[in-house]
Amino acid sequence: MSSIIIAFPVSRGKISLQIRDVLLSAGFDDVTIAATASDALQEMHLRKNGVLISCVQLPDMYYRDLMDYLPECFSLLLLDTGFNVGSLRESDVLALTLPVKARDLTDTVRMMDAAAEQKLRNMEHRRKKIRSEEDRQVISEAKEILMERNHMTEPESYRFIQKTSMDTGRTMLETAQMILMLKDHFDN
């Protein structure tokens, strides 16, 4: 589950506490309160992903400026009066008006939480897919062996390594290394 950060000025601290209590009772366990945008940003940078719940104007920053500093796996939920939410926000920002029903709040946060989790998984998946030059070279050498010995085309050899790695639960690099070891074994 993602982190939830609630950012409201001290003058609206009662709202922060009410929101926190609703979210805690709904099963969210990492809920933090901040009184300024800079406090909220510090909290976000300590976490991987989550949702920032904020009013339109914090003491040190307007929400639009705050959005420019949001970490990649955090999203913003504006929670403010109907006037502020309706007249000031752009269409790409999710918002609820105060007073808000507990269920509307928790359902919206759950939806945003799921999106933040998915975004984090996608980012981690992209990071894992980036291979070093050495890894690419090993896979390339294994493909060349398959092309030479088994008369495969380059796409066929790549697909063979890919399918074998999926079937055995190994990475493509491990499968390519196995092909190279087998080649050395049979060459000797």
Disulfide bonds with the S-S distance in Angstrom:
none
